């Protein structure tokens, strides 16, 4: 009985050992830069990647419109990292500020990117 069980136990042990040995790099606290840099004369130039919605609202005022949607990472089972949902603030004549939200039920959104567009109509698409 013991000799027949040995291969299964050894395979299970090796599988656990391999799964536990995987080294992953931690996610950075803040992204390093915005994807589209607005000109220095634009109010969007004051917005930095990593800011919270409250900080952006204090700088630019309330958005003309906003849109919230689920990102693809939300559908990964047992994924509790960042970027599960996104929220976009639309500012007429300025552009968009896109926030990425955390995992689970957290509301720790931060600026993911700033999109400068002087032709922005100011409404969600």
Secondary structure, 3 states (H helix, E strand, C coil): CHHHHHHHHHHHHHHHHHHHHCCCCCCCCCCCCCCCCCCCCCHHHHCCCCCCHHHHHHHHCCCCEEEEEECHHHHCCCCCCCCCEEEEEEECCCEEEEEEECCCCCCCCEEEEEEECCCCCCCCC
